[in-house]
Amino acid sequence: MANGAEIVAKYLEEEGVEYVFGLCGHTILALLDALAYKTKIKFITCRHEQIAAHAADGYFRVTHKPGIVLVHVGPGMTNAITGVANAALDSSAMVVIAGDVPSFHFGQDPHQEIKLHLDGGQYEIYRPFVKRAWRVHDVKFISDIMARAVNIATSGRPGAVLVDVPMDIFSKPCDRSTENLTRRKVTGKRIAGDASEIDKAIRMLQAAKNPILYLGGGVILSDASQEATRLAEYFGIPVATTLMGKGAIPEDHPLSIGMTGFWGTPLANEMTKQADLLLAIGTRFPETDSSSWLPQYTFAIPPTKLIHVDIDPHEIGDVFPTEIGIIGDAKAVMQSMLECAKSNYSKKDWVKDPVVDKISKSKEAWLREIEKYQTSDAVPIRPERLLKVVREVLPRDGIIVTDVGWNKNGVGQQFPIYHPRTHLTPGGLATMGFGPAAAIGAKIGAPDKVVIALVGDGAYGSVPSVVATAVENDLAIIWVVMNNSAFAVIRGLQKGAFGRVACTEFRKVKTGEEYNINYAMLAKAYGAEGYRVENPKDLKPILEKAVASNKPTILDVVLDPNVFVPTTGHWDIKDIYAGEI
């Protein structure tokens, strides 16, 4: 007769799970034993639970298979919170399995119990950001709960769920079978949308003079990039994206105008603001993509009319008033839109349309504006030069993982993405530490692709042990550390708002001397390859060498700390600092 841990392990294997990310602890030893000796599932040991959650998140983003995280009671579970919340806000499917104190000791202060408001109450901690949290009270229910957990995490708008298991439940025998559990889930996940509303939307699209197709992360999650491209080409509609939507259409497509918002492209902000109709698909209109929703910068809704498509009804009309709101899966809705369009209207011959010429000339002008920085031989190295080299070396279908700061914002604005699921970034929670760790899951999920994590020194310094996991698992990840001895974006905001800096630079307290960590040496201490790059002319050959080596590698690139990402939109944080709002 199997015990609770063996039932969980068997179910996960039958569900097709190949990897579980986590860190050991005494409350989960039974499940670790079952995974190791009763299944072929590989446990990826991380040195911190936040890293494990980010790695599982990265794994989901490149595979669209749920990331499974296994953590210990108390501090194990709380350490993972940031990574789980990041996944939840970015709609990544994740199942967190947490060990708990023995159920018969609830409320007695057993080792590491959290019970300040509820005996055995640790599962309550996750309630604000997971789709559902369970605490297993009886081993006979554990198989059913696991099936429901995976179903809820992966259905509708994907997200994180928690299954909290007291350690005695893992060890109790149970005669419940896992047979047919993998069939207890939603198999048809494409919500098609209301046909009459889709018909109205297509008629509005056909009549519009300056329409824009606006694609968010929901398009990536729905695997709807082909449909988005076909819809854009059928009507000849310019396409803008959110940060999370990068890659929904190849960014060298003649109709692509780039990312909107504070760090968006000038063209995207201009054209979305002037649009008479915006067809937005799979986006919640986040603040940085929407220039704090101020009408003079990115979106002027109204007078621009909005058609909003989203699988989550709570997002429709939440920020902007809508003319038509369609609840549905991005892929299914766009398929229906294309069918409706083909039945009623001819395909537009857009190749020679004046708007295409405008897009081309505007892109060329923008490239000319930043080209002098992309080709600069200045020392310290300019970040634009680094981004250009990384894009040249990374294959079109290679995976770029960013964190927060120059890397995230600069990539959003100046780094073209050509394929879906190849741009991984922390969107909603904007978590520092995501990039170095998510690269672990990305490489495990896509072992044949080049994976480069472009991250700041602040981010890498927060989770340096990621390279140990890569060395242990032979993961050929390249971390390009943008080393400028500061939390540079925050430092820039601080300098702009207050005219001085405090606590945003890395300096020795007694002398004020700059404190610059040599991450290349750190890489070698972990058993990886490491290179320190101070001359821009060395960037490309060293990065090409790192890719060819097929080994875990850190490139420690010394950058100019006084260069900031151009802000073509607006963020009202500046007005808040000034006390104007």
C-alpha positions in Angstrom: 0.0 0.0 0.0 1.4 3.4 -1.0 1.8 6.2 1.4 0.8 9.9 0.8 4.2 10.9 -0.5 4.3 7.9 -3.0 0.8 8.8 -4.2 1.9 12.4 -4.9 5.0 11.3 -6.7 3.1 8.8 -8.8 0.5 11.3 -9.7 3.1 13.9 -10.8 4.8 11.3 -13.0 1.5 10.3 -14.6 0.8 14.0 -15.2 4.0 14.2 -17.2 6.1 16.1 -14.7 9.8 15.7 -15.4 11.3 18.2 -12.9 10.6 19.5 -9.4 12.4 22.5 -8.1 13.1 23.1 -4.4 15.2 22.6 -1.3 15.2 19.8 1.2 13.8 19.9 4.8 12.7 17.4 7.4 9.0 17.8 6.6 9.4 16.7 3.0 11.9 13.9 3.3 9.2 11.3 2.5 8.3 12.9 -0.8 12.0 13.4 -1.7 12.5 9.7 -1.1 9.5 8.8 -3.3 10.5 11.1 -6.1 14.1 9.7 -6.1 13.3 6.0 -5.8 9.8 5.5 -7.1 9.8 7.8 -10.2 12.0 9.2 -12.9 11.3 12.8 -11.9 14.5 14.8 -11.3 14.7 17.0 -8.3 16.6 20.3 -9.0 18.2 21.4 -5.8 18.5 25.1 -5.3 20.3 26.9 -2.5 17.3 29.1 -1.7 13.6 28.7 -2.1 13.2 32.0 -3.9 15.6 30.7 -6.6 13.6 27.4 -6.8 10.3 29.3 -7.4 11.9 31.6 -10.1 13.4 28.6 -11.8 10.1 26.8 -11.9 8.6 30.0 -13.3 11.2 30.2 -16.0 10.6 26.5 -16.8 6.9 27.2 -17.3 7.5 30.2 -19.6 9.5 28.3 -22.1 7.6 25.0 -22.0 4.0 26.0 -20.9 4.2 23.0 -18.5 3.4 23.8 -14.9 6.4 24.5 -12.7 6.4 22.3 -9.6 8.0 23.6 -6.4 8.7 21.6 -3.3 9.5 23.5 -0.1 9.9 22.8 3.6 7.7 24.1 6.4 8.0 27.7 7.8 11.1 29.4 6.5 11.2 27.2 3.4 7.7 28.2 2.5 8.2 31.9 3.4 11.5 32.1 1.5 9.6 31.1 -1.7 6.9 33.7 -1.3 8.6 36.3 -3.6 9.1 33.9 -6.4 5.6 32.4 -6.2 4.0 35.9 -6.1 6.1 36.9 -9.1 4.8 33.9 -11.0 1.2 34.6 -9.9 1.3 38.2 -11.1 2.8 37.2 -14.4 0.2 34.4 -14.9 2.7 31.5 -14.8 1.2 28.1 -13.9 2.9 26.8 -10.7 2.1 24.2 -8.1 3.8 24.7 -4.8 3.9 21.7 -2.4 4.8 22.7 1.1 5.6 20.4 4.0 4.0 21.3 7.3 4.3 20.3 10.9 2.6 17.1 12.0 -1.2 17.6 12.0 -1.5 16.2 15.5 0.8 18.9 16.8 -1.1 21.9 15.4 -1.1 24.7 18.0 1.5 23.1 20.3 4.4 25.1 18.9 6.1 22.2 17.1 9.4 23.0 15.4 9.0 25.8 12.8 5.2 26.1 13.1 3.5 29.3 12.1 0.4 29.9 14.3 0.2 33.5 15.2 -3.5 33.8 14.0 -4.4 30.2 13.3 -3.1 26.8 14.5 -1.2 25.2 11.7 -1.9 28.4 9.7 1.1 28.7 7.4 -1.0 28.0 4.2 -2.9 31.2 4.9 0.2 33.2 4.0 -0.2 32.4 0.3 -3.9 33.3 0.0 -3.5 36.9 -1.3 -1.7 35.8 -4.5 -2.5 32.1 -5.3 -5.6 30.9 -7.2 -6.3 28.4 -4.5 -4.6 27.1 -1.3 -5.3 23.7 0.2 -4.2 22.1 3.5 -4.5 18.4 3.3 -6.3 17.0 6.4 -6.5 13.3 5.5 -4.2 11.2 3.3 -7.3 9.8 1.4 -7.8 13.2 -0.1 -4.3 13.9 -1.2 -4.6 12.4 -4.7 -7.8 14.4 -5.5 -6.3 17.6 -4.2 -3.2 17.2 -6.4 -5.3 16.7 -9.5 -7.5 19.7 -8.7 -4.4 21.8 -8.0 -2.8 21.1 -11.4 -6.1 21.7 -13.1 -6.7 25.1 -11.5 -3.1 26.2 -12.0 -3.2 25.5 -15.7 -6.8 26.4 -16.6 -8.2 29.8 -17.6 -5.7 32.5 -16.6 -2.7 30.4 -15.4 -1.4 31.0 -11.9 0.1 29.6 -8.8 -1.6 27.2 -6.3 -0.5 25.8 -2.9 -0.9 22.3 -1.5 0.1 22.3 2.1 0.8 18.8 3.5 1.5 18.0 7.2 4.5 15.7 7.3 2.5 12.8 8.9 0.2 12.8 5.9 3.1 12.1 3.6 4.0 9.0 5.6 0.5 7.5 6.2 -0.5 4.6 4.0 -3.6 4.9 1.8 -5.3 2.5 -0.7 -6.5 5.3 -3.0 -5.5 4.9 -6.6 -4.1 7.7 -8.8 -5.8 6.0 -11.8 -7.8 8.4 -14.0 -6.7 11.4 -12.0 -4.9 12.9 -15.0 -8.2 12.8 -16.8 -9.9 14.9 -14.2 -9.0 18.2 -15.7 -10.1 20.7 -18.4 -9.1 19.4 -21.8 -10.7 22.1 -23.9 -9.1 25.3 -22.6 -10.0 27.6 -25.5 -12.8 29.9 -24.5 -14.0 31.2 -27.9 -15.7 34.4 -27.0 -19.1 35.8 -27.9 -19.7 35.5 -31.6 -21.9 38.5 -31.9 -19.4 40.7 -30.1 -16.6 39.4 -32.3 -18.7 40.3 -35.4 -19.1 43.8 -34.0 -15.4 44.1 -33.3 -14.5 43.1 -36.9 -16.9 45.7 -38.3 -15.4 48.4 -36.1 -11.9 47.3 -37.1 -12.8 47.5 -40.8 -14.2 51.0 -40.4 -11.4 52.4 -38.3 -9.0 54.9 -39.9 -6.0 54.5 -37.6 -6.4 51.2 -35.7 -3.7 49.6 -33.6 -3.4 46.0 -32.5 -2.1 45.9 -28.9 -0.7 42.5 -27.8 0.0 41.5 -24.2 1.4 38.5 -22.4 -1.9 36.6 -22.8 -1.0 36.2 -26.5 2.2 34.4 -25.5 0.4 32.3 -22.9 -2.2 31.3 -25.5 0.4 30.4 -28.2 -1.4 32.8 -30.4 1.5 34.5 -32.2 0.6 33.1 -35.6 -3.0 34.3 -35.2 -1.9 37.7 -34.1 0.4 38.1 -37.1 -2.3 36.9 -39.5 -4.9 39.2 -38.1 -2.5 42.2 -38.3 -1.6 41.3 -41.9 -5.2 40.8 -42.9 -6.2 44.3 -42.0 -2.7 45.9 -42.3 -2.8 47.0 -38.7 0.3 48.3 -36.9 1.2 46.2 -33.9 2.4 47.4 -30.5 3.1 45.2 -27.5 3.4 45.4 -23.7 6.7 44.3 -22.1 5.2 40.8 -21.5 3.9 40.7 -25.0 7.4 41.1 -26.7 7.8 38.2 -29.2 4.0 38.0 -29.9 5.0 39.2 -33.4 8.5 39.3 -34.8 9.8 42.8 -34.0 11.4 43.1 -37.4 8.0 42.6 -39.0 7.0 45.7 -41.2 3.9 46.2 -39.0 5.7 46.0 -35.6 6.0 49.4 -33.9 7.5 48.1 -30.6 6.7 48.4 -26.9 4.6 51.1 -25.3 5.0 53.0 -22.1 7.6 54.8 -19.9 10.5 52.9 -21.6 8.7 52.2 -24.8 9.6 53.2 -28.3 8.7 56.7 -29.5 6.8 55.3 -32.4 4.6 53.0 -30.3 3.7 55.7 -27.9 2.9 58.1 -30.7 0.8 55.7 -32.8 -1.2 54.3 -29.9 -2.0 57.8 -28.6 -3.3 58.8 -32.1 -5.2 55.7 -32.8 -9.0 55.9 -33.3 -9.4 52.2 -32.4 -7.3 50.0 -30.1 -7.8 46.2 -30.3 -6.1 45.1 -27.1 -5.6 41.3 -26.5 -4.3 39.6 -23.4 -3.2 42.7 -21.4 -4.2 44.3 -18.1 -2.8 47.7 -19.2 -0.1 47.8 -16.5 1.2 51.2 -15.3 4.7 51.3 -16.9 3.3 50.1 -20.3 0.6 52.7 -20.1 2.6 55.8 -18.9 0.6 55.8 -15.6 -2.6 55.9 -17.7 -2.1 59.6 -18.5 -3.8 60.4 -21.9 -1.1 62.7 -23.2 1.6 60.1 -23.4 0.5 56.6 -24.5 -3.2 55.9 -24.5 -6.0 58.5 -24.9 -9.0 56.3 -24.1 -11.4 58.0 -24.9 -11.4 59.4 -27.5 -9.7 56.3 -28.8 -12.2 53.5 -28.8 -11.2 50.2 -27.1 -12.0 46.6 -27.9 -10.6 44.5 -25.1 -10.1 40.8 -25.2 -9.0 38.9 -22.2 -9.5 35.4 -20.6 -10.0 37.1 -17.2 -13.2 39.1 -17.0 -11.9 41.1 -14.1 -9.4 42.8 -16.5 -11.9 44.1 -19.0 -12.9 47.6 -18.2 -10.7 47.7 -15.1 -8.5 50.5 -16.3 -10.1 52.0 -19.4 -13.7 52.1 -20.6 -14.4 49.6 -23.4 -16.7 49.8 -26.4 -16.6 46.0 -26.7 -15.3 43.6 -24.1 -14.8 40.0 -25.1 -14.1 37.3 -22.5 -12.0 34.6 -24.2 -8.8 32.9 -25.0 -6.5 35.0 -27.2 -5.9 32.3 -29.8 -9.6 31.2 -30.0 -10.9 34.7 -30.3 -8.4 35.7 -33.0 -9.2 32.6 -34.9 -12.9 33.6 -34.8 -12.0 37.1 -35.8 -10.0 35.9 -38.8 -12.9 33.6 -39.9 -15.4 36.5 -39.5 -13.1 38.9 -41.5 -12.6 36.4 -44.3 -16.3 35.9 -44.6 -17.1 39.6 -44.9 -14.1 41.5 -46.1 -11.2 41.2 -48.5 -7.6 41.1 -47.2 -6.0 44.5 -47.3 -3.0 45.0 -49.6 -1.0 46.7 -46.9 2.6 46.3 -48.2 2.6 49.6 -50.0 0.3 51.4 -47.5 1.7 54.8 -46.3 1.6 53.6 -42.7 4.2 50.9 -43.5 6.5 53.5 -44.9 5.9 55.7 -41.8 6.8 52.8 -39.6 9.9 52.0 -41.5 11.2 55.6 -41.5 10.4 56.0 -37.8 12.3 52.8 -36.9 15.3 54.0 -39.0 15.3 57.4 -37.3 15.2 55.7 -33.8 18.0 53.4 -34.7 20.1 56.3 -36.0 19.5 58.1 -32.7 20.9 55.2 -30.6 23.4 53.9 -33.1 26.2 56.2 -31.8 25.8 54.6 -28.4 25.5 51.0 -29.7 28.8 51.4 -31.5 30.6 53.4 -28.9 34.1 52.4 -27.8 33.8 54.3 -24.6 35.2 52.9 -21.4 33.5 52.1 -19.1 31.3 50.3 -21.6 27.9 51.8 -22.5 24.9 49.5 -21.9 23.6 50.1 -25.4 26.8 48.6 -26.8 26.4 45.6 -24.6 22.8 45.0 -25.7 23.7 45.3 -29.3 26.4 42.6 -29.0 24.2 40.3 -27.0 21.5 40.5 -29.7 24.1 39.9 -32.5 25.4 36.7 -30.7 22.1 35.3 -29.5 20.4 33.2 -32.2 17.0 34.4 -33.4 15.3 31.7 -31.3 17.7 32.0 -28.4 16.3 32.9 -25.0 17.0 36.2 -23.2 16.2 36.4 -19.5 16.3 39.7 -17.8 15.8 41.0 -14.3 15.0 44.6 -13.3 16.8 47.8 -14.2 18.7 48.7 -17.4 18.6 45.1 -18.6 14.8 44.8 -18.4 13.9 48.3 -19.6 16.7 48.5 -22.2 15.8 45.1 -23.7 12.1 46.2 -23.8 13.0 49.3 -25.8 16.2 48.4 -27.8 16.4 44.6 -28.1 14.2 43.0 -30.8 12.6 39.7 -30.0 11.6 37.4 -32.9 9.9 34.4 -31.3 7.4 33.9 -28.5 8.7 32.3 -25.3 12.2 33.7 -25.9 11.9 36.8 -23.7 11.5 36.1 -20.0 11.2 39.1 -17.7 9.6 39.9 -14.3 6.5 42.0 -15.2 3.9 42.5 -12.5 6.0 42.2 -9.3 9.3 43.3 -11.1 11.3 41.1 -8.8 15.1 41.6 -8.4 16.7 38.1 -8.5 14.2 36.7 -11.0 16.6 36.8 -14.0 19.6 34.8 -12.7 17.3 32.1 -11.3 14.7 31.9 -14.0 17.5 31.1 -16.5 17.9 27.8 -14.6 14.4 26.7 -15.5 14.6 28.1 -19.0 17.7 26.1 -19.8 16.2 22.9 -18.3 13.0 23.5 -20.3 14.8 24.3 -23.6 18.2 22.5 -23.3 19.0 22.9 -27.0 18.6 26.7 -27.0 21.2 29.3 -26.1 20.1 30.9 -22.8 21.6 34.3 -21.8 20.6 36.0 -18.6 21.3 39.7 -18.9 21.1 41.0 -15.3 22.4 43.7 -13.0 25.0 43.3 -10.4 22.4 44.1 -7.7 20.3 41.2 -9.0 23.1 38.7 -9.4 24.4 39.6 -6.0 21.1 38.7 -4.4 21.1 35.1 -5.7 24.7 34.2 -6.5 24.3 30.5 -5.8 22.4 30.0 -9.0 25.7 29.1 -10.7 26.1 26.2 -8.2 22.9 24.6 -9.5 24.0 25.2 -13.1 27.3 23.5 -12.4 25.7 20.6 -10.6 23.3 20.0 -13.5 25.6 20.8 -16.4 23.5 23.7 -17.6 25.2 25.9 -20.1 23.7 29.2 -19.1 25.5 32.5 -19.7 25.0 35.2 -17.1 26.0 38.6 -18.4 26.3 40.8 -15.3 25.9 44.5 -16.0 28.3 45.6 -13.3 28.0 49.3 -12.4 28.4 49.1 -8.6 24.9 50.4 -8.0 21.2 49.8 -8.0 21.5 52.1 -11.0 17.9 52.7 -12.1 16.8 53.5 -8.6 19.9 55.7 -8.2 18.9 57.5 -11.4 15.4 58.1 -10.1 16.8 59.3 -6.8 19.3 61.7 -8.5 16.7 63.1 -10.8 14.2 63.7 -8.0 16.4 64.8 -5.1 19.6 66.0 -6.8 21.7 63.6 -4.7 22.1 60.0 -3.9 22.0 57.9 -0.7 22.0 54.1 -0.2 21.8 53.2 -3.9 25.5 52.8 -4.6 27.9 50.1 -3.5 30.6 51.7 -1.5 32.8 51.0 1.5 31.3 52.7 4.5 34.5 54.1 6.1 36.2 55.4 3.0 33.4 55.9 0.5 35.4 54.0 -2.1 33.5 52.1 -4.8 32.9 48.5 -3.9 32.9 46.4 -7.1 32.6 42.6 -6.9 34.6 40.6 -9.4 31.9 38.1 -10.5 34.3 36.4 -12.9 36.3 35.2 -9.9 33.1 34.2 -8.1 32.2 32.0 -11.1 35.5 30.2 -10.9 35.0 29.6 -7.2 31.8 27.8 -8.0 33.5 25.8 -10.8 32.1 27.7 -13.7 33.8 29.8 -16.4 34.3 33.5 -15.7 35.4 36.5 -17.7 35.7 40.1 -16.7 35.2 42.5 -19.6 36.2 46.1 -19.4 36.9 47.0 -23.1 33.9 47.0 -25.5 36.0 45.5 -28.2 36.3 42.3 -26.2 32.6 41.8 -25.7 31.7 40.0 -28.8 34.6 37.5 -29.0 34.3 36.6 -25.3 30.5 36.1 -25.5 30.9 34.0 -28.7 33.5 31.9 -26.8 31.2 31.5 -23.9 28.4 30.3 -26.2 30.7 27.8 -28.0 32.1 26.4 -24.7 28.7 25.0 -23.7 29.5 25.6 -20.0 28.0 27.7 -17.2 29.7 31.1 -17.6 29.6 34.5 -16.1 30.6 37.6 -18.1 31.3 40.3 -15.6 30.9 43.5 -17.7 32.0 46.8 -16.2 29.5 49.4 -17.3 29.1 53.2 -17.2 26.8 53.8 -14.2 25.7 57.2 -15.5 23.8 56.1 -18.6 20.0 55.8 -18.3 17.4 54.2 -20.5 15.6 56.9 -22.6 12.1 57.6 -21.3 9.8 58.2 -24.2 6.6 57.8 -22.1 5.9 58.9 -18.6 5.8 57.6 -15.0 4.0 59.7 -12.5 6.4 58.7 -9.8 8.4 61.8 -10.8 5.4 64.0 -10.0 4.8 62.1 -6.7 8.4 62.9 -5.6 7.9 66.5 -6.5 4.7 66.6 -4.4 2.7 67.7 -7.4 0.1 64.9 -7.1 
